[in-house]
Amino acid sequence: MSAEPARMNGLPHVVVIGNEKGGSGKTTIAMHVAVALRQAGQRVATIDLDGRQKSLTRYVENRRTWAARMNLPLPLPHHCAVARAEGASAAENERAEFAAFDEVLKRIQHEHDFVIIDTPPSDCYLARLAHAMADTLVTPLNDSFLDLDALARIDPVDFAVLGVSHYADLVREARRGRRLVDGVLVDWVVLPNRLTAPGSQNRRRIDRALAELSAMLSFRVAEGLTERSIYRESFVRGLTALDARRESIPCASARRARQEVESLLNALRLPLTDRGRSRAAMRAEWFKSRHKPLELDSLLLPSPA
């Protein structure tokens, strides 16, 4: 289509969590980034483009329900979802999806510092729209050659990179188009989630391939998340590793998980606003000055500009 969604330069910073491979941890990363930014005082909106799974939508709903049920002042993003059109005509579906996506962006772009977009695990029109909007693109993947196949073709003998694969081609096209429009080079960060042991042969091969691809495709590599029970078990309550200290989540690795998420956020180098930092500081002082917890509504109301 020739039209483009509402541009967001000078407005929210758009973080897209993208990968065509399912099960890579996109929703977990999206929720942790959103909560971390909210805790830092930033005004955050989240958009779920996976109309079939709706994992991020359910994560946010679970968090809202748990906060109300337990009377907890959990920071929440302003959440939106865009459904995939299912008409008979591909062209009509694209027009409908474009209109719905553009309408959401227009509603949120003047009231938030960050927009976090969780994309579906497939090459579809909505996913391509999101990638075209990204200021920061985050691609989590498990440290297996099955997941790496979305980025590169690998030689079966010496495990060298033979060429880029389908998802890398999609990102390269989106970055090229974005640069032609406004001169911005999308910051692409690949996050290998660690399932295999440090020092293992598989891990060394994956790291070597990622280093080679990083030079070819101009992305940064940062540590993703380690396989931990806290990431798997917190979804049903809408909690994150960053909530563990306040909510006393019974998980032996909670402290390490928090450190892991904090390191991830530092690696993303997101542009936190000074006003957001001031909001976080004032909120901390508010907590100290009261003898009872904040009412939930006072945390969920939009912060003043």
CORDASUL-V162116 format. One record per residue. N is the residue number from 1. RES is the residue in one small letter. PHI is phi in degrees with one decimal (NA if undefined). NEAR is the number of other ideal C-beta (glycine too) atoms within 10 Angstrom. D_LAST is the distance of its C-alpha to the last C-alpha in Angstrom with 1 decimal. Layout:
n={N,N}
res={RES,RES}
phi={PHI,PHI}
near={NEAR,NEAR}
d_last={D_LAST,D_LAST}
This chain:
n={1,2,3,4,5,6,7,8,9,10,11,12,13,14,15,16,17,18,19,20,21,22,23,24,25,26,27,28,29,30,31,32,33,34,35,36,37,38,39,40,41,42,43,44,45,46,47,48,49,50,51,52,53,54,55,56,57,58,59,60,61,62,63,64,65,66,67,68,69,70,71,72,73,74,75,76,77,78,79,80,81,82,83,84,85,86,87,88,89,90,91,92,93,94,95,96,97,98,99,100,101,102,103,104,105,106,107,108,109,110,111,112,113,114,115,116,117,118,119,120,121,122,123,124,125,126,127,128,129,130,131,132,133,134,135,136,137,138,139,140,141,142,143,144,145,146,147,148,149,150,151,152,153,154,155,156,157,158,159,160,161,162,163,164,165,166,167,168,169,170,171,172,173,174,175,176,177,178,179,180,181,182,183,184,185,186,187,188,189,190,191,192,193,194,195,196,197,198,199,200,201,202,203,204,205,206,207,208,209,210,211,212,213,214,215,216,217,218,219,220,221,222,223,224,225,226,227,228,229,230,231,232,233,234,235,236,237,238,239,240,241,242,243,244,245,246,247,248,249,250,251,252,253,254,255,256,257,258,259,260,261,262,263,264,265,266,267,268,269,270,271,272,273,274,275,276,277,278,279,280,281,282,283,284,285,286,287,288,289,290,291,292,293,294,295,296,297,298,299,300,301,302,303,304,305}
res={m,s,a,e,p,a,r,m,n,g,l,p,h,v,v,v,i,g,n,e,k,g,g,s,g,k,t,t,i,a,m,h,v,a,v,a,l,r,q,a,g,q,r,v,a,t,i,d,l,d,g,r,q,k,s,l,t,r,y,v,e,n,r,r,t,w,a,a,r,m,n,l,p,l,p,l,p,h,h,c,a,v,a,r,a,e,g,a,s,a,a,e,n,e,r,a,e,f,a,a,f,d,e,v,l,k,r,i,q,h,e,h,d,f,v,i,i,d,t,p,p,s,d,c,y,l,a,r,l,a,h,a,m,a,d,t,l,v,t,p,l,n,d,s,f,l,d,l,d,a,l,a,r,i,d,p,v,d,f,a,v,l,g,v,s,h,y,a,d,l,v,r,e,a,r,r,g,r,r,l,v,d,g,v,l,v,d,w,v,v,l,p,n,r,l,t,a,p,g,s,q,n,r,r,r,i,d,r,a,l,a,e,l,s,a,m,l,s,f,r,v,a,e,g,l,t,e,r,s,i,y,r,e,s,f,v,r,g,l,t,a,l,d,a,r,r,e,s,i,p,c,a,s,a,r,r,a,r,q,e,v,e,s,l,l,n,a,l,r,l,p,l,t,d,r,g,r,s,r,a,a,m,r,a,e,w,f,k,s,r,h,k,p,l,e,l,d,s,l,l,l,p,s,p,a}
phi={NA,-81.3,-71.5,-129.1,-63.9,-54.7,-70.6,-124.1,-60.6,78.0,-117.6,-69.2,-86.5,-95.8,-109.8,-104.8,-101.0,-136.0,-175.0,-76.5,-87.0,-73.5,74.1,-94.3,94.3,-60.3,-66.3,-60.6,-64.0,-58.3,-68.5,-66.4,-64.3,-61.9,-66.8,-60.2,-68.0,-63.7,-64.8,-85.8,86.9,-81.7,-87.5,-123.8,-116.7,-118.6,-128.7,-100.9,-102.1,-89.9,-66.3,-87.2,-77.7,54.1,-65.0,-67.1,-60.0,-67.9,-61.4,-65.5,-62.5,-60.9,-66.0,-63.9,-65.4,-65.8,-60.7,-69.8,-65.9,-98.9,55.5,-109.7,-84.2,-80.4,-67.3,-124.0,-80.6,-81.6,-106.8,-136.2,-134.7,-119.6,-81.9,-78.2,-72.4,-130.8,-79.1,-80.5,-106.5,-62.2,-64.3,-66.1,-61.7,-64.0,-63.6,-66.4,-67.3,-61.3,-62.8,-66.9,-65.4,-64.3,-65.2,-61.8,-61.1,-65.0,-70.9,-105.1,-68.9,-95.2,-121.5,-138.7,-89.4,-137.3,-123.3,-106.4,-115.1,-97.5,-101.4,-73.2,-83.0,-162.0,-89.0,-136.5,-62.4,-63.2,-63.4,-67.3,-59.5,-62.6,-62.5,-69.7,-92.6,-65.9,-95.8,-124.7,-109.2,-113.5,-118.6,-79.3,-151.9,-75.5,-82.1,-135.4,-71.2,-63.6,-72.0,-64.3,-61.1,-68.1,-101.8,-152.6,-93.9,-116.7,-68.4,-74.0,-92.3,-107.7,61.8,-80.1,-77.3,-91.8,172.3,-82.1,-109.9,-63.4,-69.4,-61.7,-64.5,-61.0,-65.8,-60.5,-66.1,-64.3,-67.0,-63.6,-63.6,-64.0,-67.3,-67.0,-75.1,-135.7,77.0,-87.6,-95.2,-61.3,-79.0,-104.0,-120.9,-99.2,-115.7,-72.7,-77.0,-92.5,-106.3,-98.8,-70.6,-57.3,85.3,-69.5,-61.4,-60.6,-66.4,-63.5,-66.6,-62.5,-62.3,-65.6,-65.6,-64.7,-63.0,-67.2,-66.2,-58.0,-68.9,-74.2,-109.7,59.3,-117.1,-99.5,-108.1,-132.4,-68.1,-87.7,-104.2,-85.6,-65.5,-137.4,-64.3,-62.2,-72.0,-77.5,-91.9,-83.0,-57.7,-62.4,-103.6,73.2,-93.5,-132.7,-60.9,-74.8,-90.1,-60.4,-64.4,-72.4,-95.1,53.0,-65.2,-76.7,-144.1,-63.4,-97.7,-60.2,-64.3,-66.1,-64.7,-60.4,-62.4,-63.4,-67.2,-62.7,-64.6,-61.8,-62.7,-62.0,-68.1,-71.0,56.2,-75.7,-81.3,-66.6,-83.9,-63.6,-64.4,-65.1,-62.3,-64.9,-61.8,-63.5,-65.3,-65.8,-65.4,-63.3,-64.3,-61.3,-61.1,-66.2,-86.0,-106.4,-97.2,-139.1,-62.2,-61.7,-67.0,-59.6,-60.6,-69.3,-88.8,-90.6,-67.8,-57.3,-72.3,-66.0,-68.2}
near={10,3,8,13,18,15,12,17,12,6,16,22,20,23,26,29,29,26,26,22,20,12,13,23,19,26,21,25,26,27,28,26,26,30,26,22,25,23,19,19,23,26,22,27,23,28,27,25,27,24,17,10,14,17,18,27,19,15,27,23,13,17,26,16,13,18,21,11,9,11,9,18,17,23,22,19,25,19,19,21,17,23,15,18,19,8,11,6,10,10,9,11,17,18,16,17,21,19,14,17,22,16,14,20,24,11,14,21,18,9,14,23,22,26,29,29,29,29,26,21,18,13,12,19,19,25,24,17,24,26,23,18,23,26,19,20,26,25,26,25,25,21,19,16,15,10,21,24,16,20,27,21,14,19,10,8,6,7,16,14,20,10,10,17,18,12,21,22,14,17,25,15,13,23,22,12,14,19,12,8,12,8,8,12,10,22,18,23,19,23,24,24,21,17,15,16,8,8,7,11,9,14,17,13,17,23,13,13,19,19,11,13,20,14,9,14,17,13,21,13,15,17,13,25,22,14,13,17,13,22,23,10,13,27,17,12,20,21,24,27,27,21,25,20,11,12,17,9,17,10,17,10,17,21,12,14,24,19,12,20,22,14,11,21,18,10,16,17,12,19,11,17,15,8,15,20,13,12,19,19,11,12,18,12,10,12,11,7,7,10,4,5,11,13,11,17,8,10,18,14,8,9,19,6,7}
d_last={35.0,34.1,30.6,27.6,24.4,21.1,20.5,17.4,17.9,14.9,12.7,13.1,16.1,18.8,21.1,24.3,26.8,30.1,33.8,36.5,38.3,37.7,37.5,35.8,32.9,30.1,28.6,28.9,27.2,24.4,23.7,24.0,21.6,19.0,19.6,19.7,16.3,14.8,16.8,15.3,11.8,10.9,9.6,13.1,15.1,18.9,21.5,25.2,27.7,30.7,31.8,35.0,34.2,30.6,30.5,26.7,26.2,28.8,27.3,23.9,25.9,28.1,25.2,23.8,27.3,28.2,25.1,26.0,29.7,29.5,26.7,24.8,21.1,20.9,17.6,17.6,16.1,15.5,19.1,20.9,24.5,26.5,30.2,32.9,35.0,38.7,40.5,43.9,42.6,40.7,39.5,38.2,36.6,34.7,33.5,32.3,30.5,28.9,27.7,26.3,24.6,23.1,21.9,20.0,18.3,17.4,15.8,13.6,13.1,9.9,8.0,9.4,10.3,13.9,16.4,19.6,22.7,25.9,28.9,32.3,35.3,37.0,37.0,35.6,33.7,30.3,30.7,31.5,28.5,26.2,28.0,27.6,23.8,23.7,22.2,23.6,26.6,27.8,31.4,32.8,36.5,39.2,41.7,44.5,46.1,45.5,41.8,42.3,44.2,41.0,40.5,44.1,47.8,49.6,53.3,55.1,57.4,55.4,51.9,50.9,48.3,50.1,47.2,43.7,43.4,41.7,38.1,38.1,39.3,36.4,33.9,35.8,35.8,32.0,31.3,33.8,32.3,28.8,30.2,32.1,29.0,26.6,28.5,26.4,28.5,27.0,27.1,29.5,29.9,32.9,33.0,36.5,36.5,39.4,42.1,45.2,46.4,45.6,48.5,49.8,51.4,49.1,46.0,47.5,48.3,44.8,43.2,45.7,44.9,41.2,41.7,43.9,41.4,38.5,40.5,41.4,38.0,35.7,33.7,32.9,34.4,32.7,33.9,33.0,33.6,37.0,38.7,37.8,38.2,34.7,33.2,35.8,35.7,32.1,31.3,32.9,30.5,27.5,27.4,27.1,28.7,25.5,25.9,29.5,29.3,27.5,29.4,32.8,33.5,37.3,37.5,39.5,37.5,34.0,33.5,34.7,32.5,29.4,30.5,31.2,27.8,26.2,28.6,27.7,24.0,25.0,27.3,24.8,23.0,19.6,17.0,14.6,11.5,11.5,8.0,9.5,12.6,11.2,9.9,13.4,15.2,13.9,14.8,18.2,18.8,18.2,20.8,23.2,23.0,23.9,27.4,26.5,24.1,20.7,20.9,20.0,17.9,15.5,14.9,14.7,12.2,8.8,6.4,3.8,0.0}
